Every structure is written in structure tokens, then in C-alpha cells.
Amino acid sequence: MNLFAVSPEYIRAIQPYQPGKPISELVRDLGLNKDEVIKLASNENPLGTSPLAREAIIQAVSESSRYPDGSGFELKAALSERLGVSADQIVLGNGSNDVLELASRIFLRTGTSAVYSQYAFAIYPLLVQAVGAKGIAVPAKNYGHDLEAMLDAITTDTRVIFIANPNNPTGTLCDARDLLRFIECVPPDTLVILDQAYDEYLSKADKANSIAWLKNFQNLVITHTFSKAYGLASVRVGFALAHADIANLMNRIRQPFNVNSIGLAAAQAALNDVEFVKLSYMSNRTGMQQMVAGLDQLGVGYIPSHGNFISIQIEGQQADTLDVYKSLLHQGVIVRPLGNYGLPNHLRVTIGIEEENKKFLYALEQALKEPESH
Ligand SMILES: *Cc1c(COP(=O)(O)O)cnc(C)c1O
């Protein structure tokens, strides 16, 4: 018997997630020097890790032989105090991908459906497919969420709606009032998962006070991550905020030690490093201005972004875009092609520090000059 062949068809249909190319891979493939390669492909923090978190990681290493605190008591207490929610409304995860999965696994199975936007974060369709549910991708409006069309797309079997705000890879942002009105219109037996991975990069005026909404909506789950502005992508910590009953369900199905002790310590320290998050925000703002000015000068189109990345549009066919991508690689610059997002002419570029942005803009100029060299 061929075991592969009898696996669920919906599992075999999954196209695995394509991560950004690691620096080590480019070094191996093209024989480049590690120090001349810059990675602007995974929306990582170009300032690195918060110094306080780094110190906490070193301290935590000495306890590596012990199991972590499976309840994450201290990190939850710190988050509870910072965010004004009770600890039983918090679910910790191995990255926010973990909590996204926990929330969706409770409610999705064969015979149910989930709604998300065209061009939304690629993990959503994967989570839906992994449990045999049906994904409903709603056509985007100006590359962003068309909230009215998403409401219309909800059917009686829709159990989950995903919204990334800002969205990755488009950087689009839903207005907070529109978002609140949307949640008010969603049936109470459908869960709204609001993914705020890039919330720290928003100006005060753009931020939604979504935590206040939790009081009124049992069907709201908000997710956050330590991977971006806190600079901890590698240690994998994220969290969800929800009604205590929903958090309770999520905690039942998570792995008992889903966040490791190094991650717990690092996240708690990073949370206290307010200065580092502020620096990350400022660095991203000036970097975004530099990037946009450079792109304007080159006459390259882009989707205006509220995140720590920007998706640029290359004129011509998908092959031309891939040529630009390859030329950038040869020049030691890793960005992210968006063909698997249905954006074959776009490349997503993470905002780096000044020298990185400069290097990228120069490399892009060269790439656009080169006639078909591949
Ligand atoms: C980067 C990102 C995340 C964070 O994922 P982690 O698992 O926390 O590293 C979540 N949602 C979106 C939309 C992202 O782009």
C-alpha cells in the first residue's frame, strides 16, 4: 500500500510556505562573501535584537536543561500589565504563526470555510488547507482588504475570518473605524482573527484601539509577534489576546511547552526595552522615506506601505521581474519575489538601515539597466 497516496487529498494539495532565502544559501550558491550580502527578504528588524533581550537570552541559556514554564506566567503577567488585559485572555505561541494556527484549528475542519483577502498573508490559506476546510479568497481592493466584499463572502459554514492589519505583503491598512464596523457585522459564531504583526510600525494616529474591542466581541482574536519590531524572529514568540473562553480553548490544544525558556526570557526583556522599539519605529520611518524617494527617482512603482517593507512593481513580464530578482541576488541583495502571492510582477523589500537601503537602490538601478542577461 502506498501510504502517501492514501493521505488526505487536501494535505497533498498544499504548496509549502516559501521562506525568504537565507544569507547562508546565497553564499553557498553564488560564492559571495557573507559580509557583502544583505537580506531584505523576511521583514526582520535591521537593528538586530534589543540589547536587553540579548542579555536575557544569555542568562536563560544556563537553564537549558530544564523544561520551560509551560504557563509562561511571567511573560503573561508582563503583557497583562502592559496591555490592560487579564492573564487568562493571553495565549503564548511559538511565533504568532502558532497562535494563528491554534485559533483556526479550534473552529475549522472539513465542511467549514474561512474568509481572507486576495494577497493576504500566505500562512492563512495554509492553515485552512491543513485541516481540510475551504478557503474563500475575496478579491482585493487597491491591493488591500475589501471589507464589504468580505462580509458578503461569509456563508453559514464560515467559522474564521483572517485580517492582517497592516497586511503583508501589500502593506495596506484598514481604517480602524471601518474595521470596528466590520467586526460588528460579522456573525457572532464566526471568529475574526486580527493579525497585528506590524502594529508597532504604525503611527499613533493609525493604530486601532483593538484591545478595547475585546470587551464587546467574544469572537475576536488579536495576534501580535516579537519577530518584527522586537527583533526576535529567531527565538519564535508571539501571542494572542482573546475573550478568556476562547483563550481557554486555545490553551487546551497547544503543546504544553510551545514557547521555550529562551524565548520567554527574551520576549519579557524585549517588552521592557521601550527604547529599542522606539528606535525601530524611527529607523523604519526614515528608511521608508529613503526607499520611497529612491524608487520615485528610479521611476519604479510600489504599493504605499504601513509596514517595515514595501512591495515594488517591475514593468514587463514575470520573467523580467525574476531577472531583476536574480540580478539583485548576484549583487548580494536578497528580496522576496511575490509570484506565489499572485503578484508575479512585484518584489517585496524589507526596509533596512540606511546603508542597506542605499545598496538595494543602487543594485536595483543596475538590475533595471541590464538587458536580459539571464
Ligand atoms: C511576520 C508576520 C507574522 C509573524 O510571524 P511569527 O510567527 O510571529 O514570526 C504574522 N503575521 C504576518 C502578517 C506577518 O507578516
The ligand as an ORCA input file, in Angstrom:
! r2SCAN-3c Opt
* xyz 0 1
  C       5.813     38.218     10.033
  C       4.354     38.033     10.193
  C       3.850     37.374     11.289
  C       4.760     36.904     12.390
  O       5.028     35.574     12.336
  P       5.804     34.912     13.559
  O       5.336     33.513     13.521
  O       5.347     35.627     14.788
  O       7.246     35.086     13.302
  C       2.493     37.242     11.428
  N       1.655     37.765     10.525
  C       2.098     38.440      9.450
  C       1.122     39.048      8.518
  C       3.460     38.565      9.247
  O       3.908     39.187      8.170
*
